């Protein structure tokens, strides 16, 4: 049976289940042509090895502590900390303590980490 994604305007519960922490759990909460929203449960003993995603992404730590490796350095995310990553950048995720995070991936062509061409004039 296919996973039911949330519909526009529908409430999405982000809390983890009783047995989620036993395994690395990735649940796609919503997916459209342009965006994918994923809840990650990252147990301390099950890191996500280095990989890339095509689109730009954000990772928001909801619970626990996450070590996020990208651009040759590690940053630590605690609840309410967030990181942005340009599309196609290699990264790895591991939990310093059992963690839950919300990942948003913008779907579309790969971009480099260069200027954002932000229409508000704030691009790099």
C-alpha positions as CSV (number, residue, x, y, z in Angstrom):
1,X,0.0,0.0,0.0
2,X,1.4,3.5,-0.9
3,X,2.2,6.0,1.8
4,X,-0.5,8.6,2.2
5,X,1.0,12.1,1.9
6,X,-0.6,15.1,3.6
7,X,-3.0,17.2,1.6
8,X,-2.9,21.0,1.4
9,X,-4.2,22.4,4.7
10,X,-4.0,19.1,6.6
11,X,-2.3,18.9,10.0
12,X,0.9,16.9,10.1
13,X,2.1,15.3,13.4
14,X,5.9,15.3,13.7
15,X,6.4,13.5,17.0
16,X,8.1,10.1,16.7
17,X,6.5,6.8,17.4
18,X,7.3,4.5,20.3
19,X,9.6,2.3,18.1
20,X,10.9,4.9,15.6
21,X,14.3,5.3,17.4
22,X,15.1,1.6,16.9
23,X,15.7,2.3,13.2
24,X,16.7,5.1,11.0
25,X,13.2,6.2,9.8
26,X,12.5,8.5,6.9
27,X,8.9,9.3,6.2
28,X,7.8,11.5,3.3
29,X,5.1,13.7,4.8
30,X,4.2,15.6,1.7
31,X,5.4,15.7,-1.9
32,X,4.6,18.0,-4.8
33,X,6.2,18.7,-8.1
34,X,8.4,21.3,-6.4
35,X,8.9,20.2,-2.8
36,X,9.3,17.2,-0.6
37,X,8.8,17.3,3.2
38,X,10.4,14.5,5.2
39,X,10.5,13.6,8.9
40,X,13.7,11.9,9.9
41,X,14.3,9.9,13.0
42,X,18.0,9.4,13.4
43,X,19.2,7.0,16.2
44,X,22.6,7.7,17.7
45,X,24.0,4.4,16.4
46,X,22.6,4.7,12.8
47,X,24.3,7.6,10.9
48,X,23.2,8.6,7.3
49,X,26.4,8.2,5.2
50,X,27.6,10.9,2.8
51,X,25.2,11.4,-0.1
52,X,23.7,14.2,-2.2
53,X,20.2,15.4,-3.0
54,X,19.4,17.1,-6.2
55,X,17.5,20.0,-4.9
56,X,18.3,22.7,-2.3
57,X,17.4,21.5,1.2
58,X,16.9,22.6,4.8
59,X,17.2,20.5,7.9
60,X,15.5,21.6,11.1
61,X,16.4,19.7,14.3
62,X,13.2,19.1,16.3
63,X,14.6,16.8,19.0
64,X,18.0,15.6,20.1
65,X,21.3,16.7,18.7
66,X,22.4,16.2,15.1
67,X,26.0,16.5,13.6
68,X,25.7,17.7,10.0
69,X,28.8,17.3,7.8
70,X,29.1,19.5,4.7
71,X,31.6,21.8,3.1
72,X,34.5,20.0,4.9
73,X,33.1,20.9,8.4
74,X,30.7,19.7,11.0
75,X,27.9,21.8,12.6
76,X,25.8,20.7,15.5
77,X,22.1,21.2,15.4
78,X,20.0,21.3,18.5
79,X,16.2,21.7,18.7
80,X,15.1,24.8,16.7
81,X,18.5,25.0,14.8
82,X,18.3,24.8,11.1
83,X,20.8,24.4,8.2
84,X,20.5,25.2,4.5
85,X,22.4,23.3,1.8
86,X,22.7,24.0,-1.9
87,X,21.5,21.3,-4.3
88,X,24.0,18.6,-5.1
89,X,26.3,19.3,-2.1
90,X,27.6,16.1,-0.5
91,X,26.6,15.8,3.2
92,X,26.2,13.3,6.0
93,X,24.0,13.2,9.0
94,X,24.6,11.5,12.4
95,X,23.0,11.9,15.8
96,X,25.0,12.8,18.9
97,X,21.8,11.9,20.8
98,X,18.7,10.2,19.3
99,X,17.2,12.9,17.1
100,X,14.2,13.9,15.1
101,X,14.4,16.4,12.2
102,X,12.3,17.9,9.5
103,X,13.9,18.0,6.0
104,X,12.6,20.1,3.2
105,X,13.9,19.5,-0.3
106,X,13.1,21.8,-3.2
107,X,12.8,19.7,-6.3
108,X,14.1,20.8,-9.6
109,X,17.5,21.4,-11.4
110,X,20.7,21.2,-9.4
111,X,22.2,24.5,-8.4
112,X,25.7,25.3,-7.3
113,X,26.4,27.0,-4.0
114,X,27.0,30.3,-5.8
115,X,24.9,33.5,-5.8
116,X,21.2,33.0,-5.2
117,X,20.1,35.7,-7.7
118,X,17.5,36.7,-5.0
119,X,15.2,39.3,-6.4
120,X,15.4,41.2,-3.1
121,X,19.1,41.9,-3.7
122,X,20.3,39.7,-0.9
123,X,22.0,37.1,-3.1
124,X,25.6,36.1,-2.7
